[in-house]
Amino acid sequence: MPNHLTPEELSKELGMERDQVIQVCLQEGVPIYQGKIDKTLFAAQLQASGVAAPSLQHH
């Protein structure tokens, strides 16, 4: 399973809106490199910020 996903792929996987994914990246300093986001880094930052996505709340 790929770890670097586009904002669209990540939003589908986490049950978030694409715009929310990009907003979290910008606010929390998660890099978007060549149009892809590191899923592990994004998920860790999301949990640390307290803005946990529905699919991350049970982990």
PyMOL CGO cylinders between C-alpha atoms (Angstrom):
from pymol import cmd
from pymol.cgo import CYLINDER

trace = [
    CYLINDER, 0.00, 0.00, 0.00, 1.50, 3.36, -0.99, 0.3, 1, 1, 1, 1, 1, 1,
    CYLINDER, 1.50, 3.36, -0.99, 2.41, 5.77, 1.76, 0.3, 1, 1, 1, 1, 1, 1,
    CYLINDER, 2.41, 5.77, 1.76, 2.47, 8.93, -0.38, 0.3, 1, 1, 1, 1, 1, 1,
    CYLINDER, 2.47, 8.93, -0.38, -1.00, 9.86, -1.60, 0.3, 1, 1, 1, 1, 1, 1,
    CYLINDER, -1.00, 9.86, -1.60, -2.59, 12.73, -3.46, 0.3, 1, 1, 1, 1, 1, 1,
    CYLINDER, -2.59, 12.73, -3.46, -4.92, 14.96, -1.43, 0.3, 1, 1, 1, 1, 1, 1,
    CYLINDER, -4.92, 14.96, -1.43, -7.86, 13.26, -3.18, 0.3, 1, 1, 1, 1, 1, 1,
    CYLINDER, -7.86, 13.26, -3.18, -6.67, 9.75, -2.29, 0.3, 1, 1, 1, 1, 1, 1,
    CYLINDER, -6.67, 9.75, -2.29, -5.93, 10.74, 1.29, 0.3, 1, 1, 1, 1, 1, 1,
    CYLINDER, -5.93, 10.74, 1.29, -9.30, 12.43, 1.73, 0.3, 1, 1, 1, 1, 1, 1,
    CYLINDER, -9.30, 12.43, 1.73, -11.11, 9.29, 0.53, 0.3, 1, 1, 1, 1, 1, 1,
    CYLINDER, -11.11, 9.29, 0.53, -9.06, 7.04, 2.78, 0.3, 1, 1, 1, 1, 1, 1,
    CYLINDER, -9.06, 7.04, 2.78, -9.58, 9.18, 5.89, 0.3, 1, 1, 1, 1, 1, 1,
    CYLINDER, -9.58, 9.18, 5.89, -13.18, 10.20, 5.24, 0.3, 1, 1, 1, 1, 1, 1,
    CYLINDER, -13.18, 10.20, 5.24, -12.32, 13.89, 5.04, 0.3, 1, 1, 1, 1, 1, 1,
    CYLINDER, -12.32, 13.89, 5.04, -12.94, 16.56, 2.44, 0.3, 1, 1, 1, 1, 1, 1,
    CYLINDER, -12.94, 16.56, 2.44, -10.02, 17.23, 0.05, 0.3, 1, 1, 1, 1, 1, 1,
    CYLINDER, -10.02, 17.23, 0.05, -9.97, 20.88, 1.15, 0.3, 1, 1, 1, 1, 1, 1,
    CYLINDER, -9.97, 20.88, 1.15, -9.71, 19.79, 4.81, 0.3, 1, 1, 1, 1, 1, 1,
    CYLINDER, -9.71, 19.79, 4.81, -6.68, 17.65, 3.97, 0.3, 1, 1, 1, 1, 1, 1,
    CYLINDER, -6.68, 17.65, 3.97, -4.92, 20.57, 2.28, 0.3, 1, 1, 1, 1, 1, 1,
    CYLINDER, -4.92, 20.57, 2.28, -5.90, 22.95, 5.09, 0.3, 1, 1, 1, 1, 1, 1,
    CYLINDER, -5.90, 22.95, 5.09, -4.41, 20.62, 7.72, 0.3, 1, 1, 1, 1, 1, 1,
    CYLINDER, -4.41, 20.62, 7.72, -1.20, 20.34, 5.67, 0.3, 1, 1, 1, 1, 1, 1,
    CYLINDER, -1.20, 20.34, 5.67, -0.88, 24.11, 5.47, 0.3, 1, 1, 1, 1, 1, 1,
    CYLINDER, -0.88, 24.11, 5.47, -1.77, 24.76, 9.13, 0.3, 1, 1, 1, 1, 1, 1,
    CYLINDER, -1.77, 24.76, 9.13, 0.29, 21.93, 10.61, 0.3, 1, 1, 1, 1, 1, 1,
    CYLINDER, 0.29, 21.93, 10.61, 3.30, 22.14, 8.29, 0.3, 1, 1, 1, 1, 1, 1,
    CYLINDER, 3.30, 22.14, 8.29, 2.83, 18.76, 6.61, 0.3, 1, 1, 1, 1, 1, 1,
    CYLINDER, 2.83, 18.76, 6.61, 4.70, 18.98, 3.29, 0.3, 1, 1, 1, 1, 1, 1,
    CYLINDER, 4.70, 18.98, 3.29, 2.99, 18.30, -0.01, 0.3, 1, 1, 1, 1, 1, 1,
    CYLINDER, 2.99, 18.30, -0.01, 5.81, 17.11, -2.25, 0.3, 1, 1, 1, 1, 1, 1,
    CYLINDER, 5.81, 17.11, -2.25, 5.16, 16.83, -5.98, 0.3, 1, 1, 1, 1, 1, 1,
    CYLINDER, 5.16, 16.83, -5.98, 1.42, 16.72, -5.27, 0.3, 1, 1, 1, 1, 1, 1,
    CYLINDER, 1.42, 16.72, -5.27, 1.66, 13.89, -2.75, 0.3, 1, 1, 1, 1, 1, 1,
    CYLINDER, 1.66, 13.89, -2.75, 1.36, 13.77, 1.02, 0.3, 1, 1, 1, 1, 1, 1,
    CYLINDER, 1.36, 13.77, 1.02, 3.05, 11.31, 3.38, 0.3, 1, 1, 1, 1, 1, 1,
    CYLINDER, 3.05, 11.31, 3.38, 0.08, 9.49, 4.90, 0.3, 1, 1, 1, 1, 1, 1,
    CYLINDER, 0.08, 9.49, 4.90, 1.92, 8.47, 8.09, 0.3, 1, 1, 1, 1, 1, 1,
    CYLINDER, 1.92, 8.47, 8.09, 3.17, 11.99, 8.75, 0.3, 1, 1, 1, 1, 1, 1,
    CYLINDER, 3.17, 11.99, 8.75, -0.26, 13.46, 7.99, 0.3, 1, 1, 1, 1, 1, 1,
    CYLINDER, -0.26, 13.46, 7.99, -2.03, 11.01, 10.31, 0.3, 1, 1, 1, 1, 1, 1,
    CYLINDER, -2.03, 11.01, 10.31, 0.47, 11.63, 13.13, 0.3, 1, 1, 1, 1, 1, 1,
    CYLINDER, 0.47, 11.63, 13.13, 0.13, 15.39, 12.79, 0.3, 1, 1, 1, 1, 1, 1,
    CYLINDER, 0.13, 15.39, 12.79, -3.66, 15.11, 12.63, 0.3, 1, 1, 1, 1, 1, 1,
    CYLINDER, -3.66, 15.11, 12.63, -3.74, 13.16, 15.89, 0.3, 1, 1, 1, 1, 1, 1,
    CYLINDER, -3.74, 13.16, 15.89, -1.25, 15.50, 17.57, 0.3, 1, 1, 1, 1, 1, 1,
    CYLINDER, -1.25, 15.50, 17.57, -3.34, 18.53, 16.61, 0.3, 1, 1, 1, 1, 1, 1,
    CYLINDER, -3.34, 18.53, 16.61, -6.52, 16.96, 17.96, 0.3, 1, 1, 1, 1, 1, 1,
    CYLINDER, -6.52, 16.96, 17.96, -8.28, 17.18, 14.60, 0.3, 1, 1, 1, 1, 1, 1,
    CYLINDER, -8.28, 17.18, 14.60, -8.54, 13.41, 14.23, 0.3, 1, 1, 1, 1, 1, 1,
    CYLINDER, -8.54, 13.41, 14.23, -10.33, 12.15, 11.15, 0.3, 1, 1, 1, 1, 1, 1,
    CYLINDER, -10.33, 12.15, 11.15, -13.18, 9.70, 11.76, 0.3, 1, 1, 1, 1, 1, 1,
    CYLINDER, -13.18, 9.70, 11.76, -11.13, 6.69, 10.59, 0.3, 1, 1, 1, 1, 1, 1,
    CYLINDER, -11.13, 6.69, 10.59, -8.18, 7.64, 12.83, 0.3, 1, 1, 1, 1, 1, 1,
    CYLINDER, -8.18, 7.64, 12.83, -10.11, 8.00, 16.08, 0.3, 1, 1, 1, 1, 1, 1,
    CYLINDER, -10.11, 8.00, 16.08, -10.28, 4.25, 16.67, 0.3, 1, 1, 1, 1, 1, 1,
    CYLINDER, -10.28, 4.25, 16.67, -6.53, 3.51, 16.28, 0.3, 1, 1, 1, 1, 1, 1,
]
cmd.load_cgo(trace, "trace")
